[in-house]
Amino acid sequence: MRSHLSALSPARRQRGIATLLMIVLITLGLAAASAMAAWAMQGSMRLQLAEHTATQAEMKAWTGVMLLSKAVAAMPSTAALTAGRAVGFGAGAPAGVSATLVEKNADGLYVFDVVGASAGARSVLRVAIRPPQNGPGGETTLPAGATFHGNTRLDGSVSYTGTDARNLYVLDGSLTLSGSVTGLQQVCATGDITVNAAISVDELCSNGNVTLNGAAKVNKISAKGNVTLAGGSASTIGTIQSNGDVTLNGGSASAGSIQASGKVTVSGGAARANEIYTESSIDWTSSATATTLAANGSVNYRPSGTGVATAITAIGNVTLTSAGTVRSGGSTTLVGYWGQGISSRLDGAGLLSGTSWGANGGAVVAAGTVGSAVTPFPATVKVKVLAGYNVAITPVTVAAVASFERPRITVDAYALKSQANFAFSGVDASGNPRLEASGVNGLEDGSYYVAANASGGRNYLCKAVTGTTCVTPLMKLCQGYSDYNACLSYASGSWTLQGTTMLPGVLWFDGNLTISNGVWVNTFLATGDITTAGGVKVYAPNYVGSDYTCLGRANSAFGLNAWSSYGFASSAYATPLCKGTPPALGGASIANIALLSGGLKSNGQFVGGNVLLGSSNEIYGSVLAGQYLNTSGSTVVAGSTYSAAQGGSTTRNSNQQGGSTTIKVPAGSGAYDPGTTPCMSGCSTPSADNVVWAAPR
């Protein structure tokens, strides 16, 4: 029996096989498509995971940019920024975020690479940031040298030394220099300047009058008022420029060039000037001679000797004993003895006459033309008389002396309280000093007392006290005369610091402060007055360098022992001043200050402000007095000095430097910049809006 298939025709059998093959192929295609779909789905999932990871890394990188922007804006100084060195973001930064300084470019921008990392993915952004303003309120630049507001006297032996600018500026007051004053370059005042000493300076400038009563050597004097060289001493002046009168009546005073809006008088002995240009008149009765005299008014010129070669030009009348050439818009009168007169030429629009006007008189005019003459005139007067003769004379124009001005800097200890590591506000019922601590490594920010430890050693920090003893001593703050002597006391609004030394940092005191002795590496800020006793040494923290201020190591150059010798914790450094690992000075501007006094209370009243330095003091740092600065004895100040006369204490009415006082601006450490201090008034708030550009790298 045959099968059904074999019974079919060949054509029908071929169609059945093709159908079967199509079914197989379709089945295989569906299986392949399913496999491909499954593989595509897995690839998509892997791609989504990779994209998510990369996105997380990029987000972290951008988070790093924002954190870096804030960190740079809050930096007290850019000194800590070093190419190739990682930059910290501060507490609270997420994991996987880092930044490294690449360079400071030609535009002054700081360029960083900010890295965000997440699950093996890494995103790098290159970002340029403007430099920080440095400090909570920005920085203020002090004028180079010394600046005093209010009346100022320099007495005794005062010397200014150093390689930096040694300038003395007095604002809102007058300046008197007496005794021996040396080393100054530019000395300027908004009031009068009186010099009673043998000084040598490059420039004296004043919005008032300048008077030299002693021997002085000055390259340039400029005054909006009058200038007087008096006293009979030898003064040598390069140029004098005045909006008022100029008088040389010292016996041997001399000047190179005088330019004045007012009258110029040269009298007494051999006082002289080489050139005089004035919009007024000249009265010269000295025996010396000049080269050039020019005046819009009259000239009275009476030197001794014959053959004088002085060139005189005057729109007004001229009276003379002897000259070389004369051009006069008025009359000309010869008052010399025999042989004197005009040795070269006279051009005079007015009348020519003389007091010895005869055939044998003392009148000489070598040549010239005049409008008229007293006749007959002697044969030695060789002039042509031409009625209506005109002498064209260009008027003298003297440039006005510009006002001396300097911006006022506000001194306010209250404004700097937030930058203090230890802020002292008073004592408790047992006499234990109370303070707020901030930014001290190893010590939690907060309120503390200074009291004794269990064995009776004084000067420890603690949170709570029983009587005058710490419940739990935390850290030694300062060293008294011995372990059992307190270094700090308080009575009637005044603090007294005495003993050996204290942990380096910024100290703030509410009230007056007296530093009785010791060697201190601190910035002292007091809302009242600051007074020092004899033999005190103060070093601004930036001055001595990182080894001592940040690491507590001995510094034999300054006679500083290691912290451990006083019982201080070696890790207790001021974190706003010392940055990085190991800690190093970051150039915080507050740490350039040694002493600062006075403050503006919340009611607008300024209190305190006097700084009174005792004998044999050495102050290595800038000194800022909100009222007046007074020095005495053998005193050294190695930094900028500034007094603001802001109306605080009335116990003083002027600035005074006396005894043997040396003001110098030495190098100190690389972190020390005596001309830079924190801003204390009208300061801008640091802004993190400092990113100039950012791009993937």
C-alpha angles and dihedrals in degrees: 000000000000125000121248091247096052088051091061123095120258092250093054091047091055092050091054093051092050090051091052092049091051091053091051093047092048090050092050091047092051090050092049092047090050091050092048092049091050092049091047091051091052091048091050090051090050091048092049090051092050092047091049092051092048090047090053090051091049091048090052090050091053090046086053090054091055092046092047091050091055094043093052092046090054096047113120089215141000090228090097093058108099125173112254093018124118117246121220123228096204130237119338099031113145122245117265096038123111140154135201128192111241101182148312102253131215091269091059093252123137112234119205138179109224116197128200117189129188130166093335096316119116131198123188125197123187110213135182118212131187115243115269122259087236114234138021091290103019126256136291124213115222118216110260113266120358128345122184129182114209132022112333135195128191109196136164117018110337121170132181115204139170139082097267125081111300102201131157119204126182117192128189092006149053129273127222120188114195136158116018114338118172142165101037122138109183120019116182136165137180087219133043123312119214119184118196095162140077098260134167117202138150097232143009117192130174141172085214133033129321118211124182112195097164138046109294139171113206129162094205138011121189124177137169086209132039129316120213129183105193144147101075093264125130109265121174116199126179102202134354122201119182140170087204137036126318121211128186108185100142111116095242103014114140138185133187101213131002123196115180141164090206137048121308119213124187113182144142126057115334100335109152149171128200097215132012126189117177139166087213131038139305126226111187118176098151119117091233125090137235133212100220134015122181126173139165088213131038130317125215106186120175114163121157126248134043132268092042110174100203117142111221126192120178134163087204132045125315126213117181149158097204138354143149104232130001131195112184132177090194136032125322121216124189111208101166131117124253113316096017125110137086110339097191123018141336125203108181128167093197139047121318114211141147142204092229096045107156140099090277097030128131097257126120129174112165095197143331151104129270135183092233140345140200105255145253092034123184123267089249088068103079105183138134116231112218117174113229092017110172123209113198109216124178109225118243113251116195119195110240116249109250120234116263109236137167128179115257117243118210117227112205124157091189090063090057099048092101089060094055120110090203120024114188116203106167143299136282126241091281093051096255111149114244121214146166115232123205135168099010115140111242094015124096114233111254148079122328144168130226109226144130129292123235093274093053099259109146135220104050128143119236141159096229136022139200106208103314096335128094116242088212116006110217108178140350112249107184144355121242126196085288135355089272098050119089114234094204133048136168134205135156095352095312132108125209121201117195138156133056113312148315139226107285115257145088115311123195124193128191102218136007121337129207118190103199101183143317138090114280132186096196147108106242116206119179130174090212132037126316119218127179128200125217121298098020120153121196124180121189107233092244092051100066097045138236099295093071104023096046106020102031095232123152119265111201093183089068098029093249120152124212116275091243090066088064095043095253120148108253090219095054097100126145106262096203088058101037120053137180134013113323090025116248134176112274097197097255105185094224088064091063089070122089100176132011125170138186135036145210111241123216090258090060095255117134114219135190117348105154120125113197115184118200128216123294092017122155114199114182103188140046119303119211121184119189089206120012138340121219127181131183141173122011100342132163124195112185101191145040116314123207135173122187106191090215095164102264124131115015095205089096130043104185147018115262134184113187145151111033106335125171121191113190138164107215128176103253114175123332090260093058118101110165093188095061124077135160116274112254104182137030090009125164118236114247109257130207088208088102105111109118098180141343130191139168114266 
